[in-house]
Amino acid sequence: MHRNWIGIRASAVLSILGSAVTLLFAGLMLFAGFFTPPPASPSPIPLKPVMAVMAAVFVALGAWGISTAVAIFLRRRWARTSMLVFAVLLTFMGASAMVALLFVPLPAPPQSDAAALMPAFRRGIAAFYGVLAAIGVWWLVLFNRSRTKEYFAGQAPVTESARLLSVGMIAWFLLIGVPCMAALALLRFPAMLFGAVLKGGAAFALYAVFAAVQIYCGAGLLRLRERARVATIGYICFTIASGVVSLISPGYAEMVRQIETTMPKLFPAGAPTTLPGAVWATLLTAAFWAVFLFFLVRGRSAFERS
């Protein structure tokens, strides 16, 4: 057995372990939402539906990880693409969380023994997310090697399909994000759009439109539709422009505070604004979308052949 193939199967084992932990979290969410005593003060957020939706998302992720791991052992070609999509998500989320924990200031807790341990605790959690990001990078390298392609094609050399791998990953990323958009719409989570804060029905409509656009773009990219490629480029440019305009707007700090005040249970009254965290999130998201934009512009030839 080639040594690279040992790494491939070790990745499958890691996927199974991570999926098992994800399913455990899903069970804990259901237990916390339906079997624990309700809080003393009523929450403006419907906790049971939120916990149920989050548990369903975690179950889907766990099932995805386990099925991909099994397909790796069976040497199914689609498992390689699945691992690359997951590696992109793992790298982005791990790196974002690590940067946020290391550089974004949080409200100072009351002076106590536990407060003194908080910096070390933050560094430990940041290191954990750094490990996740490193695993994502490792998978991106490993599953793009020629030996890995041979593993999933038996001993015959692999020829890539007309659909570029990067385009397929972008398509699945858009489709995977649809349930998140639906959850934000149902929760009426406030949205920031070109320097304005949308709430209530306006936020619901915006997230619903975003979900519909991502379904159209993701499905079209998988079918190599040129219109879907152009629509995705437009959607990405729209998202980046909205974030940049909001970020440079003079009232950006006030908009962040408005979003915080709509969620009193998540952001207690009197807590300092999380403006640095919002800035980092906006910049990282814009950079992430810019990478997608680069691959879509570069991969135009695949759509022309189709």
N, C-alpha and C positions, 0 to 999 in steps of 0.2 A: 504493500500500500504506500502510495506517495505521501510524503510528510504533510503536504498541503491538504490532503484528504483527511488527515487526522484533525487538522484545525476545522475543517468543514463539519465533521461529525461532532467535534467538541462544541461548535457553535449551535448545533441542533440540541445538544444536552442543555446548554445555557438557555436556549429558547424555551425548552420544556420547564426548567426550573423557574424562569421568570414568569412564564404563563401560569404556573401553579400558584406563585405568590399573587399574581393579578387576580386569579379566581378567589383566593383567600380574601383579598381586599373587597371583592364584590360581595362575598358572604358577610363580611363585617359591616359593610354599608347597609345591607338589607336588615341585619340585626339591629344596627343603631337606629335605622329609620322606622322600624315597625315593632320592635320589642323593648325599647328603652323608654323610660318615663318621659313624657313631654316636658319641655322647659317651663319654668315658672311663668315667664312672660311670653305671650303669643308672638310667634315669628311672622314677619311680613312675607317671608319666603315659604312656600309649601314644601316642608322638609321631606315628607314621604314621597311625593312624585319626583323630587330632585334626587333623592337617594336611589329610587328605583331606576331612573334614567342613567345615573352614573354607574350603578351596578350592572345594568344591561350593556353599557359601553365597555366596562371592564370584562364582562363575560365574553363579548365579541372579540376583544383584544386577546384574551386568553385562548379562545378557540382558534383564532388566527395563528397565534404562536405555536400551539400544539400541532395543528394541521400542517403548518410549514415545516416543523421539525420532522414529522413523520414523512413528509414528502422528500426531505433531504436524505433520509435513510433509504428511501425508495428511488432516489436519484431522478426525481421529476424536475423538468426544466423550469417550470413556473416557480418552484421553491427558491431558485436563485434570485429572480426578480422580486419575489416577496421579501426576501432577506435584505435586498438592497433598499427597498422602500422603507422597511423598518429601520434600517441603519441610518437613513437620512433623518427620520423622525427622532431616533434616539440621540443622534449627534446634536441636532438642533435643540431639543428640549434639555438635554444634559448640559450642553455648553451655556445655554441661556440661564438655566437655574444656577449654575456655578458662578457665572458672572454676577448675577443679581445678589447672591448670598455674600460674595466677596467684596463688592463695591457699592451696593445700594444701601444707604444708611436706613436703619429701622428705628422706630420710637424707643427711647431708652427705658428699660423696665425699672421698677422700683428697686432701690438698693437692698440687696439681700445676698445670701450665699449662692442662690440659684442664678441671680443676675451676674455674679462674678464669673460663672461658668459659661455664660451665654456666648462670648467670643469664641471659645474653644468649641462649643457646640455648633456654631455657625460654620467654622472651618471644617469640622468633621462632616457635616451635611454637604458642604461644598465639595469636599474630596469625594464623597459618594457619587455626586452628580458628575464630577470629573471622570470618575471611573466609567460611568455609563457612557459619557461622550467618547472616551477612549475606545470602548468596545464598539461603539458605532463606527468610528473611524477604521478600526481594525476590520470590521465586516465589509466596509466599503472597499478597502484594499483587497481583502481576501477573495470576495465574491466577484471581483473584476479581473482576476488573474486567469491566464490561459489554462492553467492546470485545473482550476475550478470549473471552467467551461467544459473541459474534457470529462470531468467527473459526472456532470449532469448530462453528457451526451454519450456515455459509455466510453469507449476508447477512440471514437471518431472525432475529428475536429469539429468545432462548433462554428456555424455561420450565423451571424446575427440576423434577425428578421428585419424587414423593411422598416418597421417601427423602431426608432432609436430607443435604447434603454432609458435614456434621460427623459424622453417624452412620455414613455409609459409610467415612469416614476412620478412625474408631475401630474399625470392624469389620475393615478390612484391617490395621490396626496389630496387632490381636489375632491375626489369622491369620498375619501375617508373623513374629510372635514365637514361634509354635509350634516351628519348627525349633531356635530358640535354647533353648527349654525342653527339647527332646529331647536336644540336645547336653549340657546341664548334667546331665540325668538319666543319660546314658550315662557321663559322666565322674565321676559320683558327687560332684559339686561340693557342698561343704557349704552348708547353707541356714540362715538365721536366721528363726525363727518365734515371735512373741510372747515374746521374751526367752530362747529356747532355741536351741541350735545342733544341727541335725540332720545326721547323717553317714551314709555308707554306704547301706544299704537304705532307711532312713527318708527321706533326702534324695532318693533315686531315686523313691520313691513320691510325695513331695510334688511334684516337678517333673512327674511323669507326670500327676498329677491336675490341676495347673495347665495343662498342655498340652491335656488333654481339655476342661477348662472353657473355655479360649480358643477351641477349635474350635467348641464348642457356641454360645458367645456370639457369635463373629464371624459364623458362618453364619446364626444367627438374626437378628442385626441387619441383615444384607444382605436378609433376607426380611421385615423389619419385624415380627418376632414380639414381642409384648408380653412374653412370658415371658423371652425372651432379653434384652430391655432391663432387666427387673427383675433377672435373674441377673447381668448385667454390672454393674449398680449394686451388688449385693451383693458381687460379686468385687472391685470396686474398693474398697469400704469395708473389706472384709476385709484387702486388701493394705495400705491406708493404716494401719489400726489395728495391724496386725502390726508395721509399720515404726516407728510412733510408740511403741508399747509397748516394743519392743526398744531404741529410742533413749533412752528415759527410764529404762530399767532400770538399777539400781545396778551390775550386772555387765556393762555394755555393752562396756567396754574389754577385759575378759577374754574376752568372746565373740568380739571381733574377733581377739584373739590366738589363740584356739582355731582359728578359720578359717585364719589364717596358718600355723599349725604343721601343718595337714593338707596344705599345699602347699609342702614344703620347697624345691622347685626354683624356685618363683616368689618365695618370701619366705625369703631365707637366714636361718639361725639367728643370733640376736643382733641382727637389724635392728630398729630402733624400730618401734613399732606405727604403723600408718597410720590411726589413729583419726580425725584431722581429715578425711581423704579419705572414710572410711566415713560420717561425719556428713553431709558435703556430698552424697554420693550418696543417702543416705536422704531428706534434705530435698528435693532436686531431684526424685527419683522421686515423692515424695508430692505435690509441687506439680503435676507432670505428670499424675498420675492425677486430681487434683482438677479440672483443666481438663476432662478427659473426663467426669467426674461432672456437671459443670455443663451440658455440652451434652446429656447423656442425659436429665437432668431437664427441661431446657428444651425438648427435642424430643419430648416425650410426644405432642403433637398429631398428629405424623406417624404414629405407631403406632396411634392411635385411628382415623384415617382409613383406615388399611389394614385 
